[in-house]
Amino acid sequence: MFANKIVVHYADGRTKKGSTNNFDPGRDIFHLTPPDAPPESLPLEIHLSDLKAVFFVRSFEGHPNFYPRHDGDGANKAIGRRVTVRFKDGETMKGVTTNINPDRLGFFLQPIDPQSNIERCFVVKQATNAVILQ
């Protein structure tokens, strides 16, 4: 079964890396298997209500010196509406989304820069101060 590489950011500042094959934005619980977990170990149970965001990444190492582009050269022509998300911890993210449903726990955000290590991000709405549609 296909597993997504993810980095989970908790609302309290903790992070965990691993893979999941059962993330569902309509359910509060999914499972994460850390990259160094022994094959016989059970995955960790993750509750969306405890999180700030789930980052679906290309690699766990990332690009430490990467500065994302939001417009101009290299900017992705992603389909959707541009948004700025302001998290309660002070972080700001910009991206594109196709749907923000008020009845859901959160929404997917795609980075504008196609060179980003983040393929997409699931933003947990309760961890935000503002979601600004542009």
C-alpha atoms as one frame of an Amber mdcrd trajectory, in Angstrom:
protein
   0.000   0.000   0.000   1.215   3.520  -0.872   2.413   5.614   2.084   2.755
   9.401   2.157   5.779  11.029   3.782   4.473  13.527   6.305   5.665  15.943
   8.960   3.073  16.546  11.648   3.133  19.889  13.458   1.257  19.936  16.753
  -0.466  23.066  18.039   1.888  22.991  21.064   5.016  23.193  18.858   6.064
  19.524  18.737   6.756  17.827  15.406   6.854  14.206  14.257   8.028  12.746
  10.977   6.886   9.549   9.373   4.590   7.981   6.851   0.861   7.389   6.696
  -1.451   5.477   4.434  -4.738   6.334   6.124  -4.931  10.127   6.352  -8.508
  11.247   5.717  -9.399  14.948   6.170 -12.920  13.911   7.188 -11.735  11.867
  10.185 -10.027  13.103  13.350  -7.666  10.115  13.707  -4.951   8.744  11.424
  -1.752   6.770  11.955   1.900   7.699  11.562   4.842   5.300  11.353   8.175
   6.970  12.219  10.955   6.374   9.651  13.116   4.547  12.212  10.318   2.336
  13.617  11.019  -1.404  13.691   8.868  -3.363  11.208   6.849  -5.055  13.972
   5.992  -1.817  15.815   2.527  -0.326  15.890   1.999   3.099  14.283   1.296
   6.165  16.409  -2.289   7.366  16.641  -2.534  11.042  15.653  -5.566  13.244
  16.400  -6.164  16.127  13.998  -7.671  18.149  16.839  -4.172  18.264  18.465
  -2.481  19.578  15.340  -1.578  22.786  13.589  -0.950  21.159  10.193   0.082
  18.023   8.335   2.785  18.588   5.725   3.018  16.075   2.885   6.689  16.284
   1.901   9.036  15.061  -0.800  11.813  14.316   1.715  12.251  14.466   5.482
  15.486  16.461   5.126  13.816  19.337   3.276  15.688  22.305   1.855  17.190
  24.237   4.805  18.203  27.270   2.721  15.057  27.347   0.582  13.120  30.585
   0.368   9.732  30.061  -1.331   8.657  32.232  -4.232   5.090  33.484  -4.168
   4.972  35.376  -7.468   6.992  35.858 -10.619   9.680  33.500 -11.887   9.254
  29.925 -10.789   5.799  30.472  -9.322   3.420  27.625  -9.996   0.262  28.256
 -11.966  -1.657  26.096  -9.508  -5.396  25.951  -9.911  -7.386  27.415  -7.073
  -7.670  30.464  -4.921  -4.632  32.083  -3.350  -4.795  32.335   0.408  -2.654
  33.533   3.269  -2.930  31.527   6.487  -1.949  33.088   9.806  -1.437  30.474
  12.494  -1.927  31.139  16.202   1.804  30.534  16.790   2.694  33.477  14.505
   3.692  31.534  11.381   2.268  32.697   8.057   1.885  30.482   4.984   0.816
  31.360   1.463  -0.576  28.930  -1.042  -3.479  27.869  -3.197  -6.611  26.009
  -2.166  -9.607  24.744  -4.074 -12.027  24.373  -1.181 -12.469  25.719   2.330
 -15.539  24.049   3.785 -16.724  25.529   7.109 -18.008  22.099   8.177 -14.589
  20.422   7.891 -11.689  20.315  10.368  -9.383  21.954   7.855  -8.392  22.312
   4.231  -5.555  21.501   1.842  -3.098  24.187   0.818  -0.675  23.748  -2.072
   2.529  25.809  -2.117   2.792  28.306  -4.943   6.468  27.527  -5.550   6.844
  24.176  -7.390  10.369  23.793  -5.946   9.034  23.565  -2.381   9.720  20.386
  -0.415   6.064  20.568   0.647   3.781  18.878  -1.879   0.670  19.969   0.004
  -0.358  20.852   3.522  -3.502  20.110   5.473  -4.220  23.170   7.623  -6.216
  22.542  10.813  -8.596  25.512  11.051  -8.653  25.665  14.861  -4.900  26.371
  14.799  -5.339  29.533  12.700  -6.050  33.150  13.566  -6.964  34.110  10.008
  -7.403  32.659   6.541  -7.285  35.500   4.039  -8.629  34.834   0.535  -6.888
  36.858  -2.182
